[in-house]
Amino acid sequence: MLKLAKNSLLALSIIASSALASDILVTVNGKNITKQDAQAFVTAQAPQANFTDLKPEEQKMVTDRLVEKQLFTELAAKEGIDKKPEFKRNMEKIKEELLVNMWMKEQLDNAVVSDSEAKEFYEKNADKFLGKATMHARHILVETEKAAKEIIETLKSLNGEALKNKFMELAKTKSTGPSGPKGGDLGTFTKGQMVPEFSKAAWALDNGQVTTVPVKTQFGYHVIYLETKAEAKPTPYESVKEKIITSLKQQQFAKKISEVAKELKSKAKIVGMTKETNATQK
Protein backbone atom coordinates (compact mmCIF):
# COMPACT_ATOMS: atom_id res chain seq x y z
CA MET A 1 0.00 0.00 0.00
CA LEU A 2 2.83 2.37 0.95
CA LYS A 3 4.64 1.56 -2.29
CA LEU A 4 1.46 2.27 -4.25
CA ALA A 5 1.05 5.62 -2.51
CA LYS A 6 4.64 6.56 -3.30
CA ASN A 7 4.13 5.60 -6.94
CA SER A 8 0.96 7.73 -7.07
CA LEU A 9 2.79 10.73 -5.61
CA LEU A 10 5.61 10.25 -8.10
CA ALA A 11 3.10 10.11 -10.98
CA LEU A 12 1.40 13.30 -9.77
CA SER A 13 4.79 14.99 -9.46
CA ILE A 14 5.69 14.03 -13.03
CA ILE A 15 2.31 15.27 -14.31
CA ALA A 16 2.69 18.56 -12.45
CA SER A 17 6.23 19.02 -13.80
CA SER A 18 5.02 18.27 -17.34
CA ALA A 19 2.17 20.77 -17.03
CA LEU A 20 4.60 23.40 -15.77
CA ALA A 21 7.06 22.61 -18.53
CA SER A 22 4.34 22.99 -21.15
CA ASP A 23 3.89 26.61 -20.05
CA ILE A 24 7.56 27.44 -20.64
CA LEU A 25 8.10 29.14 -23.99
CA VAL A 26 11.87 29.52 -23.75
CA THR A 27 14.65 29.54 -21.14
CA VAL A 28 17.18 32.39 -21.17
CA ASN A 29 20.34 31.81 -19.11
CA GLY A 30 18.36 29.62 -16.72
CA LYS A 31 15.40 32.01 -16.49
CA ASN A 32 12.09 30.59 -17.73
CA ILE A 33 9.83 32.74 -19.87
CA THR A 34 6.29 31.35 -19.68
CA LYS A 35 2.97 31.71 -21.43
CA GLN A 36 1.83 33.69 -18.41
CA ASP A 37 4.65 36.19 -19.00
CA ALA A 38 3.63 36.41 -22.65
CA GLN A 39 -0.02 36.96 -21.74
CA ALA A 40 0.94 39.77 -19.35
CA PHE A 41 2.97 41.40 -22.15
CA VAL A 42 0.07 41.08 -24.63
CA THR A 43 -2.51 42.37 -22.12
CA ALA A 44 -0.42 45.49 -21.53
CA GLN A 45 -0.60 46.24 -25.27
CA ALA A 46 -4.18 45.07 -25.97
CA PRO A 47 -6.30 44.20 -22.88
CA GLN A 48 -8.75 42.00 -24.79
CA ALA A 49 -6.15 39.94 -26.66
CA ASN A 50 -5.02 36.40 -25.80
CA PHE A 51 -1.49 35.19 -26.48
CA THR A 52 -2.71 31.72 -27.45
CA ASP A 53 -5.02 33.23 -30.10
CA LEU A 54 -2.20 35.05 -31.86
CA LYS A 55 -0.74 33.83 -35.14
CA PRO A 56 2.51 31.81 -34.85
CA GLU A 57 4.58 34.71 -36.18
CA GLU A 58 2.95 37.08 -33.68
CA GLN A 59 3.63 34.68 -30.81
CA LYS A 60 7.26 34.49 -31.95
CA MET A 61 7.50 38.28 -31.98
CA VAL A 62 6.15 38.49 -28.41
CA THR A 63 8.57 35.77 -27.28
CA ASP A 64 11.47 37.60 -28.96
CA ARG A 65 10.58 40.83 -27.12
CA LEU A 66 10.49 38.96 -23.79
CA VAL A 67 13.86 37.34 -24.51
CA GLU A 68 15.34 40.75 -25.29
CA LYS A 69 13.81 42.19 -22.12
CA GLN A 70 15.41 39.44 -20.03
CA LEU A 71 18.80 39.93 -21.70
CA PHE A 72 18.62 43.71 -21.21
CA THR A 73 17.66 43.16 -17.56
CA GLU A 74 20.71 40.97 -17.05
CA LEU A 75 22.95 43.48 -18.84
CA ALA A 76 21.63 46.39 -16.77
CA ALA A 77 22.23 44.45 -13.53
CA LYS A 78 25.73 43.48 -14.70
CA GLU A 79 26.56 47.13 -15.34
CA GLY A 80 25.34 48.08 -11.86
CA ILE A 81 22.31 50.15 -12.84
CA ASP A 82 20.46 48.86 -9.76
CA LYS A 83 23.20 50.33 -7.52
CA LYS A 84 22.76 53.87 -8.80
CA PRO A 85 20.94 56.46 -6.60
CA GLU A 86 18.53 57.33 -9.41
CA PHE A 87 17.43 53.69 -9.66
CA LYS A 88 16.79 53.54 -5.91
CA ARG A 89 14.82 56.81 -6.00
CA ASN A 90 12.66 55.49 -8.83
CA MET A 91 12.09 52.22 -6.98
CA GLU A 92 10.83 54.18 -3.98
CA LYS A 93 8.40 56.06 -6.24
CA ILE A 94 7.16 52.80 -7.73
CA LYS A 95 6.73 51.39 -4.22
CA GLU A 96 4.70 54.45 -3.16
CA GLU A 97 2.49 54.26 -6.25
CA LEU A 98 1.96 50.54 -5.72
CA LEU A 99 0.97 51.10 -2.09
CA VAL A 100 -1.56 53.79 -3.02
CA ASN A 101 -2.96 51.83 -5.97
CA MET A 102 -3.44 48.69 -3.88
CA TRP A 103 -5.09 50.71 -1.10
CA MET A 104 -7.38 52.40 -3.63
CA LYS A 105 -8.30 49.01 -5.11
CA GLU A 106 -9.21 47.71 -1.65
CA GLN A 107 -11.51 50.68 -1.08
CA LEU A 108 -13.25 50.09 -4.40
CA ASP A 109 -13.51 46.35 -3.74
CA ASN A 110 -15.04 47.07 -0.32
CA ALA A 111 -17.79 49.28 -1.79
CA VAL A 112 -21.13 47.51 -1.49
CA VAL A 113 -24.27 48.24 -3.53
CA SER A 114 -27.36 46.14 -2.96
CA ASP A 115 -29.75 45.01 -5.66
CA SER A 116 -32.49 47.16 -4.13
CA GLU A 117 -30.25 50.27 -4.35
CA ALA A 118 -29.47 49.53 -7.98
CA LYS A 119 -33.16 48.95 -8.76
CA GLU A 120 -34.12 52.22 -7.06
CA PHE A 121 -31.53 54.10 -9.13
CA TYR A 122 -32.88 52.46 -12.30
CA GLU A 123 -36.45 53.48 -11.51
CA LYS A 124 -35.53 57.06 -10.58
CA ASN A 125 -33.47 57.50 -13.75
CA ALA A 126 -35.67 55.66 -16.25
CA ASP A 127 -34.95 58.26 -18.96
CA LYS A 128 -31.27 57.27 -18.89
CA PHE A 129 -32.08 53.68 -19.81
CA LEU A 130 -34.23 54.18 -22.89
CA GLY A 131 -33.18 52.19 -25.93
CA LYS A 132 -33.01 54.06 -29.22
CA ALA A 133 -36.03 54.27 -31.50
CA THR A 134 -35.50 52.14 -34.63
CA MET A 135 -37.03 51.65 -38.04
CA HIS A 136 -36.79 49.26 -40.99
CA ALA A 137 -37.23 50.98 -44.33
CA ARG A 138 -36.65 50.64 -48.07
CA HIS A 139 -35.96 53.35 -50.62
CA ILE A 140 -35.68 53.96 -54.33
CA LEU A 141 -32.98 56.49 -55.23
CA VAL A 142 -33.15 58.29 -58.59
CA GLU A 143 -31.38 61.28 -60.10
CA THR A 144 -34.36 63.53 -60.93
CA GLU A 145 -37.49 64.72 -59.18
CA LYS A 146 -39.50 63.79 -62.27
CA ALA A 147 -38.38 60.15 -62.07
CA ALA A 148 -39.26 60.03 -58.37
CA LYS A 149 -42.74 61.47 -59.03
CA GLU A 150 -43.36 58.86 -61.73
CA ILE A 151 -42.53 56.07 -59.27
CA ILE A 152 -44.85 57.58 -56.64
CA GLU A 153 -47.63 57.81 -59.24
CA THR A 154 -47.14 54.12 -60.09
CA LEU A 155 -47.44 53.15 -56.43
CA LYS A 156 -50.21 55.42 -55.18
CA SER A 157 -53.12 53.08 -56.00
CA LEU A 158 -51.54 50.10 -54.21
CA ASN A 159 -51.45 49.04 -50.58
CA GLY A 160 -50.51 46.08 -48.39
CA GLU A 161 -48.39 43.31 -49.88
CA ALA A 162 -49.11 44.50 -53.41
CA LEU A 163 -47.55 47.88 -52.57
CA LYS A 164 -44.51 46.29 -50.94
CA ASN A 165 -43.92 43.85 -53.78
CA LYS A 166 -44.25 46.54 -56.46
CA PHE A 167 -41.93 48.84 -54.51
CA MET A 168 -39.28 46.10 -54.31
CA GLU A 169 -39.66 45.41 -58.02
CA LEU A 170 -39.17 49.10 -58.92
CA ALA A 171 -36.21 49.38 -56.54
CA LYS A 172 -34.45 46.53 -58.34
CA THR A 173 -35.02 48.05 -61.80
CA LYS A 174 -34.86 51.81 -61.19
CA SER A 175 -32.90 52.59 -58.00
CA THR A 176 -29.34 53.89 -58.47
CA GLY A 177 -28.49 53.17 -54.84
CA PRO A 178 -26.46 50.13 -53.70
CA SER A 179 -29.56 48.74 -51.96
CA GLY A 180 -31.45 48.49 -55.26
CA PRO A 181 -30.65 44.80 -55.92
CA LYS A 182 -32.04 44.02 -52.44
CA GLY A 183 -35.37 45.66 -53.20
CA GLY A 184 -34.18 48.93 -51.70
CA ASP A 185 -33.77 47.34 -48.27
CA LEU A 186 -31.84 49.64 -45.90
CA GLY A 187 -32.17 47.29 -42.94
CA THR A 188 -32.84 48.55 -39.42
CA PHE A 189 -31.41 51.89 -38.30
CA THR A 190 -31.85 54.30 -35.41
CA LYS A 191 -33.50 57.69 -35.39
CA GLY A 192 -31.09 60.32 -36.65
CA GLN A 193 -28.74 57.80 -38.26
CA MET A 194 -29.72 58.86 -41.79
CA VAL A 195 -29.28 62.35 -43.27
CA PRO A 196 -31.82 64.82 -41.76
CA GLU A 197 -34.12 65.16 -44.81
CA PHE A 198 -34.40 61.40 -45.23
CA SER A 199 -34.82 60.77 -41.50
CA LYS A 200 -37.58 63.37 -41.11
CA ALA A 201 -39.59 61.98 -44.03
CA ALA A 202 -39.14 58.34 -42.98
CA TRP A 203 -40.18 58.89 -39.36
CA ALA A 204 -43.31 60.74 -40.51
CA LEU A 205 -44.58 57.55 -42.18
CA ASP A 206 -46.71 54.80 -40.67
CA ASN A 207 -45.93 51.13 -41.20
CA GLY A 208 -46.56 50.07 -44.81
CA GLN A 209 -46.69 53.64 -46.17
CA VAL A 210 -44.74 55.30 -49.00
CA THR A 211 -43.74 58.97 -49.18
CA THR A 212 -46.17 60.93 -51.35
CA VAL A 213 -43.58 63.50 -52.49
CA PRO A 214 -39.93 62.97 -53.51
CA VAL A 215 -37.41 63.44 -50.71
CA LYS A 216 -34.37 65.42 -51.88
CA THR A 217 -30.98 64.83 -50.24
CA GLN A 218 -27.36 65.28 -51.29
CA PHE A 219 -27.57 61.84 -52.96
CA GLY A 220 -30.56 62.55 -55.21
CA TYR A 221 -34.31 61.98 -54.91
CA HIS A 222 -35.74 59.24 -52.68
CA VAL A 223 -39.05 57.41 -52.56
CA ILE A 224 -39.27 55.78 -49.11
CA TYR A 225 -41.27 52.76 -47.99
CA LEU A 226 -41.58 52.13 -44.24
CA GLU A 227 -41.61 48.48 -43.21
CA THR A 228 -41.83 48.97 -39.44
CA LYS A 229 -40.78 51.43 -36.77
CA ALA A 230 -40.44 51.06 -33.02
CA GLU A 231 -40.35 53.92 -30.57
CA ALA A 232 -37.72 54.05 -27.84
CA LYS A 233 -38.38 51.49 -25.09
CA PRO A 234 -36.84 51.11 -21.63
CA THR A 235 -33.86 48.77 -21.50
CA PRO A 236 -34.72 45.86 -19.14
CA TYR A 237 -33.27 46.27 -15.65
CA GLU A 238 -31.40 42.96 -15.77
CA SER A 239 -29.55 44.13 -18.90
CA VAL A 240 -28.11 47.18 -17.15
CA LYS A 241 -28.00 45.95 -13.55
CA GLU A 242 -24.25 45.25 -13.47
CA LYS A 243 -23.42 48.59 -15.10
CA ILE A 244 -25.56 50.41 -12.53
CA ILE A 245 -23.93 48.58 -9.63
CA THR A 246 -20.46 49.34 -11.00
CA SER A 247 -21.35 53.02 -11.45
CA LEU A 248 -22.80 53.31 -7.94
CA LYS A 249 -19.74 51.59 -6.48
CA GLN A 250 -17.51 54.09 -8.24
CA GLN A 251 -19.59 56.97 -6.89
CA GLN A 252 -19.42 55.48 -3.41
CA PHE A 253 -15.67 55.02 -3.80
CA ALA A 254 -15.13 58.61 -5.03
CA LYS A 255 -17.13 60.01 -2.10
CA LYS A 256 -15.16 57.96 0.43
CA ILE A 257 -11.80 58.95 -1.08
CA SER A 258 -12.81 62.62 -0.95
CA GLU A 259 -13.87 62.32 2.71
CA VAL A 260 -10.73 60.41 3.72
CA ALA A 261 -8.49 62.90 1.91
CA LYS A 262 -10.23 65.81 3.65
CA GLU A 263 -9.85 64.16 7.07
CA LEU A 264 -6.18 63.29 6.51
CA LYS A 265 -5.38 66.83 5.38
CA SER A 266 -7.10 68.32 8.42
CA LYS A 267 -4.92 66.22 10.75
CA ALA A 268 -1.66 66.45 8.82
CA LYS A 269 1.03 69.10 9.24
CA ILE A 270 1.26 70.53 5.72
CA VAL A 271 3.71 73.39 5.29
CA GLY A 272 3.30 75.80 2.40
CA MET A 273 -0.49 75.65 1.90
CA THR A 274 -2.28 79.01 1.68
CA LYS A 275 -4.88 80.08 4.23
CA GLU A 276 -7.56 79.76 1.56
CA THR A 277 -6.48 76.19 0.80
CA ASN A 278 -6.43 75.28 4.48
CA ALA A 279 -9.89 76.78 4.96
CA THR A 280 -11.36 74.60 2.22
CA GLN A 281 -10.14 71.48 4.02
CA LYS A 282 -12.02 72.30 7.25
C-alpha positions as semicolon CSV with decimal commas, in nm:
position;residue;x (nm);y (nm);z (nm)
1;M;0,000;0,000;0,000
2;L;0,283;0,237;0,095
3;K;0,464;0,156;-0,229
4;L;0,146;0,227;-0,425
5;A;0,105;0,562;-0,251
6;K;0,464;0,656;-0,330
7;N;0,413;0,560;-0,694
8;S;0,096;0,773;-0,707
9;L;0,279;1,073;-0,561
10;L;0,561;1,025;-0,810
11;A;0,310;1,011;-1,098
12;L;0,140;1,330;-0,977
13;S;0,479;1,499;-0,946
14;I;0,569;1,403;-1,303
15;I;0,231;1,527;-1,431
16;A;0,269;1,856;-1,245
17;S;0,623;1,902;-1,380
18;S;0,502;1,827;-1,734
19;A;0,217;2,077;-1,703
20;L;0,460;2,340;-1,577
21;A;0,706;2,261;-1,853
22;S;0,434;2,299;-2,115
23;D;0,389;2,661;-2,005
24;I;0,756;2,744;-2,064
25;L;0,810;2,914;-2,399
26;V;1,187;2,952;-2,375
27;T;1,465;2,954;-2,114
28;V;1,718;3,239;-2,117
29;N;2,034;3,181;-1,911
30;G;1,836;2,962;-1,672
31;K;1,540;3,201;-1,649
32;N;1,209;3,059;-1,773
33;I;0,983;3,274;-1,987
34;T;0,629;3,135;-1,968
35;K;0,297;3,171;-2,143
36;Q;0,183;3,369;-1,841
37;D;0,465;3,619;-1,900
38;A;0,363;3,641;-2,265
39;Q;-0,002;3,696;-2,174
40;A;0,094;3,977;-1,935
41;F;0,297;4,140;-2,215
42;V;0,007;4,108;-2,463
43;T;-0,251;4,237;-2,212
44;A;-0,042;4,549;-2,153
45;Q;-0,060;4,624;-2,527
46;A;-0,418;4,507;-2,597
47;P;-0,630;4,420;-2,288
48;Q;-0,875;4,200;-2,479
49;A;-0,615;3,994;-2,666
50;N;-0,502;3,640;-2,580
51;F;-0,149;3,519;-2,648
52;T;-0,271;3,172;-2,745
53;D;-0,502;3,323;-3,010
54;L;-0,220;3,505;-3,186
55;K;-0,074;3,383;-3,514
56;P;0,251;3,181;-3,485
57;E;0,458;3,471;-3,618
58;E;0,295;3,708;-3,368
59;Q;0,363;3,468;-3,081
60;K;0,726;3,449;-3,195
61;M;0,750;3,828;-3,198
62;V;0,615;3,849;-2,841
63;T;0,857;3,577;-2,728
64;D;1,147;3,760;-2,896
65;R;1,058;4,083;-2,712
66;L;1,049;3,896;-2,379
67;V;1,386;3,734;-2,451
68;E;1,534;4,075;-2,529
69;K;1,381;4,219;-2,212
70;Q;1,541;3,944;-2,003
71;L;1,880;3,993;-2,170
72;F;1,862;4,371;-2,121
73;T;1,766;4,316;-1,756
74;E;2,071;4,097;-1,705
75;L;2,295;4,348;-1,884
76;A;2,163;4,639;-1,677
77;A;2,223;4,445;-1,353
78;K;2,573;4,348;-1,470
79;E;2,656;4,713;-1,534
80;G;2,534;4,808;-1,186
81;I;2,231;5,015;-1,284
82;D;2,046;4,886;-0,976
83;K;2,320;5,033;-0,752
84;K;2,276;5,387;-0,880
85;P;2,094;5,646;-0,660
86;E;1,853;5,733;-0,941
87;F;1,743;5,369;-0,966
88;K;1,679;5,354;-0,591
89;R;1,482;5,681;-0,600
90;N;1,266;5,549;-0,883
91;M;1,209;5,222;-0,698
92;E;1,083;5,418;-0,398
93;K;0,840;5,606;-0,624
94;I;0,716;5,280;-0,773
95;K;0,673;5,139;-0,422
96;E;0,470;5,445;-0,316
97;E;0,249;5,426;-0,625
98;L;0,196;5,054;-0,572
99;L;0,097;5,110;-0,209
100;V;-0,156;5,379;-0,302
101;N;-0,296;5,183;-0,597
102;M;-0,344;4,869;-0,388
103;W;-0,509;5,071;-0,110
104;M;-0,738;5,240;-0,363
105;K;-0,830;4,901;-0,511
106;E;-0,921;4,771;-0,165
107;Q;-1,151;5,068;-0,108
108;L;-1,325;5,009;-0,440
109;D;-1,351;4,635;-0,374
110;N;-1,504;4,707;-0,032
111;A;-1,779;4,928;-0,179
112;V;-2,113;4,751;-0,149
113;V;-2,427;4,824;-0,353
114;S;-2,736;4,614;-0,296
115;D;-2,975;4,501;-0,566
116;S;-3,249;4,716;-0,413
117;E;-3,025;5,027;-0,435
118;A;-2,947;4,953;-0,798
119;K;-3,316;4,895;-0,876
120;E;-3,412;5,222;-0,706
121;F;-3,153;5,410;-0,913
122;Y;-3,288;5,246;-1,230
123;E;-3,645;5,348;-1,151
124;K;-3,553;5,706;-1,058
125;N;-3,347;5,750;-1,375
126;A;-3,567;5,566;-1,625
127;D;-3,495;5,826;-1,896
128;K;-3,127;5,727;-1,889
129;F;-3,208;5,368;-1,981
130;L;-3,423;5,418;-2,289
131;G;-3,318;5,219;-2,593
132;K;-3,301;5,406;-2,922
133;A;-3,603;5,427;-3,150
134;T;-3,550;5,214;-3,463
135;M;-3,703;5,165;-3,804
136;H;-3,679;4,926;-4,099
137;A;-3,723;5,098;-4,433
138;R;-3,665;5,064;-4,807
139;H;-3,596;5,335;-5,062
140;I;-3,568;5,396;-5,433
141;L;-3,298;5,649;-5,523
142;V;-3,315;5,829;-5,859
143;E;-3,138;6,128;-6,010
144;T;-3,436;6,353;-6,093
145;E;-3,749;6,472;-5,918
146;K;-3,950;6,379;-6,227
147;A;-3,838;6,015;-6,207
148;A;-3,926;6,003;-5,837
149;K;-4,274;6,147;-5,903
150;E;-4,336;5,886;-6,173
151;I;-4,253;5,607;-5,927
152;I;-4,485;5,758;-5,664
153;E;-4,763;5,781;-5,924
154;T;-4,714;5,412;-6,009
155;L;-4,744;5,315;-5,643
156;K;-5,021;5,542;-5,518
157;S;-5,312;5,308;-5,600
158;L;-5,154;5,010;-5,421
159;N;-5,145;4,904;-5,058
160;G;-5,051;4,608;-4,839
161;E;-4,839;4,331;-4,988
162;A;-4,911;4,450;-5,341
163;L;-4,755;4,788;-5,257
164;K;-4,451;4,629;-5,094
165;N;-4,392;4,385;-5,378
166;K;-4,425;4,654;-5,646
167;F;-4,193;4,884;-5,451
168;M;-3,928;4,610;-5,431
169;E;-3,966;4,541;-5,802
170;L;-3,917;4,910;-5,892
171;A;-3,621;4,938;-5,654
172;K;-3,445;4,653;-5,834
173;T;-3,502;4,805;-6,180
174;K;-3,486;5,181;-6,119
175;S;-3,290;5,259;-5,800
176;T;-2,934;5,389;-5,847
177;G;-2,849;5,317;-5,484
178;P;-2,646;5,013;-5,370
179;S;-2,956;4,874;-5,196
180;G;-3,145;4,849;-5,526
181;P;-3,065;4,480;-5,592
182;K;-3,204;4,402;-5,244
183;G;-3,537;4,566;-5,320
184;G;-3,418;4,893;-5,170
185;D;-3,377;4,734;-4,827
186;L;-3,184;4,964;-4,590
187;G;-3,217;4,729;-4,294
188;T;-3,284;4,855;-3,942
189;F;-3,141;5,189;-3,830
190;T;-3,185;5,430;-3,541
191;K;-3,350;5,769;-3,539
192;G;-3,109;6,032;-3,665
193;Q;-2,874;5,780;-3,826
194;M;-2,972;5,886;-4,179
195;V;-2,928;6,235;-4,327
196;P;-3,182;6,482;-4,176
197;E;-3,412;6,516;-4,481
198;F;-3,440;6,140;-4,523
199;S;-3,482;6,077;-4,150
200;K;-3,758;6,337;-4,111
201;A;-3,959;6,198;-4,403
202;A;-3,914;5,834;-4,298
203;W;-4,018;5,889;-3,936
204;A;-4,331;6,074;-4,051
205;L;-4,458;5,755;-4,218
206;D;-4,671;5,480;-4,067
207;N;-4,593;5,113;-4,120
208;G;-4,656;5,007;-4,481
209;Q;-4,669;5,364;-4,617
210;V;-4,474;5,530;-4,900
211;T;-4,374;5,897;-4,918
212;T;-4,617;6,093;-5,135
213;V;-4,358;6,350;-5,249
214;P;-3,993;6,297;-5,351
215;V;-3,741;6,344;-5,071
216;K;-3,437;6,542;-5,188
217;T;-3,098;6,483;-5,024
218;Q;-2,736;6,528;-5,129
219;F;-2,757;6,184;-5,296
220;G;-3,056;6,255;-5,521
221;Y;-3,431;6,198;-5,491
222;H;-3,574;5,924;-5,268
223;V;-3,905;5,741;-5,256
224;I;-3,927;5,578;-4,911
225;Y;-4,127;5,276;-4,799
226;L;-4,158;5,213;-4,424
227;E;-4,161;4,848;-4,321
228;T;-4,183;4,897;-3,944
229;K;-4,078;5,143;-3,677
230;A;-4,044;5,106;-3,302
231;E;-4,035;5,392;-3,057
232;A;-3,772;5,405;-2,784
233;K;-3,838;5,149;-2,509
234;P;-3,684;5,111;-2,163
235;T;-3,386;4,877;-2,150
236;P;-3,472;4,586;-1,914
237;Y;-3,327;4,627;-1,565
238;E;-3,140;4,296;-1,577
239;S;-2,955;4,413;-1,890
240;V;-2,811;4,718;-1,715
241;K;-2,800;4,595;-1,355
242;E;-2,425;4,525;-1,347
243;K;-2,342;4,859;-1,510
244;I;-2,556;5,041;-1,253
245;I;-2,393;4,858;-0,963
246;T;-2,046;4,934;-1,100
247;S;-2,135;5,302;-1,145
248;L;-2,280;5,331;-0,794
249;K;-1,974;5,159;-0,648
250;Q;-1,751;5,409;-0,824
251;Q;-1,959;5,697;-0,689
252;Q;-1,942;5,548;-0,341
253;F;-1,567;5,502;-0,380
254;A;-1,513;5,861;-0,503
255;K;-1,713;6,001;-0,210
256;K;-1,516;5,796;0,043
257;I;-1,180;5,895;-0,108
258;S;-1,281;6,262;-0,095
259;E;-1,387;6,232;0,271
260;V;-1,073;6,041;0,372
261;A;-0,849;6,290;0,191
262;K;-1,023;6,581;0,365
263;E;-0,985;6,416;0,707
264;L;-0,618;6,329;0,651
265;K;-0,538;6,683;0,538
266;S;-0,710;6,832;0,842
267;K;-0,492;6,622;1,075
268;A;-0,166;6,645;0,882
269;K;0,103;6,910;0,924
270;I;0,126;7,053;0,572
271;V;0,371;7,339;0,529
272;G;0,330;7,580;0,240
273;M;-0,049;7,565;0,190
274;T;-0,228;7,901;0,168
275;K;-0,488;8,008;0,423
276;E;-0,756;7,976;0,156
277;T;-0,648;7,619;0,080
278;N;-0,643;7,528;0,448
279;A;-0,989;7,678;0,496
280;T;-1,136;7,460;0,222
281;Q;-1,014;7,148;0,402
282;K;-1,202;7,230;0,725
